[in-house]
């Protein structure tokens, strides 16, 4: 498996991967929604700092994750949102998603991002050092429909407690594709 941060990720195959993965896991409507979100994130200008990491096997796209910045104007720390994550149904359960997340978190650390945030299954993301946080510790861009899914970790030295960090000062803003209360 080859993990990389492609210099210019191709939007169509990546969006198709998300469409396939989310349709398989949920519904065609969910697949279309997430594929549209990914297409918008990939179309963001370079200064938006969307980071894309892919997994390939035999030149076939098997997985992809995206990180985009969360801005806390009253706080100097760099924060990135891990979302969305997709692994092709034929490759699920084979470590592709885990490898991508670990690779992406390491790239964030090397890039100087201090805190990674996600909004998903605590049992899954807890394996990587994420822990549930409150809106007081880390204000989200919009009210959360599933507060237990709001999780964060520091990307600092992994020999320390990766889940510990001082609360961030809100309010928080996100990139336009995520600036939809229905996503939260």
C-alpha positions as CSV (number, residue, x, y, z in Angstrom):
1,X,0.0,0.0,0.0
2,X,1.3,3.4,-0.9
3,X,0.4,6.4,1.3
4,X,0.9,9.9,-0.1
5,X,-0.1,13.5,-0.1
6,X,-0.6,14.0,-3.8
7,X,0.6,17.4,-5.1
8,X,-2.5,17.9,-7.1
9,X,-5.2,15.4,-6.1
10,X,-7.6,14.5,-8.8
11,X,-11.1,15.5,-7.7
12,X,-13.2,13.0,-9.7
13,X,-11.7,9.7,-8.6
14,X,-11.5,11.0,-5.0
15,X,-15.1,12.2,-5.0
16,X,-16.2,8.8,-6.6
17,X,-14.4,7.0,-3.8
18,X,-16.4,8.9,-1.2
19,X,-19.6,8.4,-3.1
20,X,-19.0,4.6,-3.2
21,X,-17.9,4.3,0.4
22,X,-20.7,6.3,1.9
23,X,-23.4,4.8,-0.3
24,X,-22.2,1.3,0.7
25,X,-22.1,2.2,4.4
26,X,-25.2,4.4,4.6
27,X,-27.4,5.5,1.7
28,X,-27.0,6.9,-1.8
29,X,-28.2,10.3,-0.4
30,X,-25.3,10.2,2.1
31,X,-22.9,9.2,-0.6
32,X,-23.9,12.1,-2.7
33,X,-23.8,14.6,0.2
34,X,-20.2,13.5,1.2
35,X,-19.0,13.4,-2.4
36,X,-20.2,17.0,-2.9
37,X,-18.5,18.1,0.3
38,X,-15.3,16.5,-0.9
39,X,-15.6,18.1,-4.3
40,X,-16.0,21.5,-2.7
41,X,-13.0,20.9,-0.4
42,X,-10.8,19.8,-3.3
43,X,-11.8,23.0,-5.2
44,X,-10.8,25.3,-2.3
45,X,-7.9,27.6,-3.2
46,X,-4.4,26.6,-2.0
47,X,-4.4,29.3,0.7
48,X,-7.3,27.3,2.4
49,X,-4.8,24.7,3.4
50,X,-6.9,21.6,2.7
51,X,-4.6,18.6,3.1
52,X,-5.4,15.4,1.2
53,X,-3.8,12.0,1.9
54,X,-4.5,8.9,-0.2
55,X,-3.8,5.2,-0.1
56,X,-3.3,3.3,-3.3
57,X,-2.7,-0.4,-4.1
58,X,-1.5,-1.3,-7.6
59,X,-2.3,2.2,-8.7
60,X,-6.0,1.9,-7.6
61,X,-7.3,4.5,-5.1
62,X,-8.2,2.5,-2.0
63,X,-8.7,5.3,0.6
64,X,-8.6,9.0,1.3
65,X,-8.7,11.4,4.2
66,X,-8.9,15.2,4.3
67,X,-7.8,17.7,6.9
68,X,-9.0,21.3,6.8
69,X,-8.3,24.2,9.2
70,X,-10.5,25.3,12.0
71,X,-9.8,28.9,12.9
72,X,-9.8,30.2,16.5
73,X,-9.0,33.9,16.1
74,X,-8.4,34.3,19.8
75,X,-5.9,31.3,19.9
76,X,-2.6,31.0,18.2
77,X,-2.5,27.2,17.9
78,X,-3.0,25.6,14.5
79,X,-6.0,23.2,14.5
80,X,-7.1,20.8,11.7
81,X,-10.4,19.0,11.2
82,X,-10.1,15.4,10.1
83,X,-13.1,14.9,7.9
84,X,-14.2,13.1,5.9
85,X,-12.5,9.6,5.8
86,X,-13.3,7.0,3.2
87,X,-12.0,3.5,2.3
88,X,-13.3,1.6,-0.7
89,X,-15.6,-1.2,0.4
90,X,-13.3,-3.8,-1.1
91,X,-10.5,-2.6,1.2
92,X,-12.4,-2.0,4.4
93,X,-11.2,-3.9,7.5
94,X,-7.7,-4.3,6.0
95,X,-6.0,-1.4,7.8
96,X,-6.2,1.2,5.1
97,X,-8.1,3.8,7.1
98,X,-5.9,3.3,10.2
99,X,-2.7,3.6,8.1
100,X,-4.0,6.8,6.4
101,X,-5.1,8.4,9.7
102,X,-1.7,7.6,11.4
103,X,0.1,8.9,8.3
104,X,-2.0,12.1,8.1
105,X,-1.5,12.8,11.8
106,X,2.2,12.5,11.5
107,X,2.2,14.8,8.5
108,X,0.2,17.4,10.5
109,X,2.7,17.1,13.3
110,X,5.6,17.7,10.9
111,X,3.7,20.6,9.4
112,X,3.3,22.4,12.7
113,X,-0.4,21.7,13.3
114,X,-0.9,21.3,17.0
115,X,-4.4,19.9,17.4
116,X,-6.4,17.5,15.3
117,X,-10.2,17.4,15.7
118,X,-12.8,15.0,14.3
119,X,-16.5,14.4,14.6
120,X,-17.2,10.7,14.5
121,X,-17.3,7.4,16.2
122,X,-15.4,7.6,19.6
123,X,-14.6,3.9,19.6
124,X,-12.9,4.2,16.2
125,X,-11.0,7.5,16.6
126,X,-10.1,6.7,20.2
127,X,-7.6,4.1,18.9
128,X,-5.5,7.0,17.5
129,X,-5.5,9.1,20.6
130,X,-8.6,11.2,20.1
131,X,-10.7,11.8,23.1
132,X,-14.2,13.3,23.5
133,X,-14.1,17.1,24.2
134,X,-16.7,19.5,25.2
135,X,-17.8,22.6,23.3
136,X,-16.3,24.6,26.2
137,X,-12.9,22.9,25.7
138,X,-13.0,23.2,21.9
139,X,-15.9,25.3,20.5
140,X,-17.3,23.8,17.3
141,X,-18.2,25.9,14.3
142,X,-21.9,25.1,14.8
143,X,-24.0,23.3,17.6
144,X,-23.4,19.6,17.6
145,X,-26.2,17.1,17.0
146,X,-24.0,14.3,18.5
147,X,-21.8,15.9,21.1
148,X,-20.1,12.5,22.0
149,X,-18.6,12.5,18.5
150,X,-16.7,15.7,19.0
151,X,-13.1,14.6,19.7
152,X,-9.6,16.0,19.6
153,X,-6.0,15.3,20.3
154,X,-2.7,17.0,20.2
155,X,-0.3,16.1,17.4
156,X,2.7,16.8,19.6
157,X,5.2,14.2,20.7
158,X,3.2,10.9,20.8
159,X,5.1,9.8,23.9
160,X,3.0,12.2,25.9
161,X,-0.7,12.1,26.6
162,X,-1.9,12.9,23.1
163,X,-5.4,13.7,24.3
164,X,-4.4,16.5,26.7
165,X,-4.4,20.2,25.7
166,X,-5.5,23.5,27.1
167,X,-8.9,24.6,26.0
168,X,-9.1,26.7,22.8
169,X,-10.6,30.1,22.8
170,X,-13.6,30.5,20.6
171,X,-15.4,31.3,18.5
172,X,-14.5,28.8,15.8
173,X,-14.8,29.2,12.0
174,X,-14.4,26.5,9.3
175,X,-14.0,26.4,5.6
176,X,-17.2,27.2,3.6
177,X,-18.0,23.6,2.6
178,X,-18.3,22.7,6.3
179,X,-20.1,25.9,7.2
180,X,-23.5,24.2,7.1
181,X,-25.3,23.6,10.5
182,X,-26.8,20.4,9.0
183,X,-23.4,18.8,8.9
184,X,-22.9,19.2,12.6
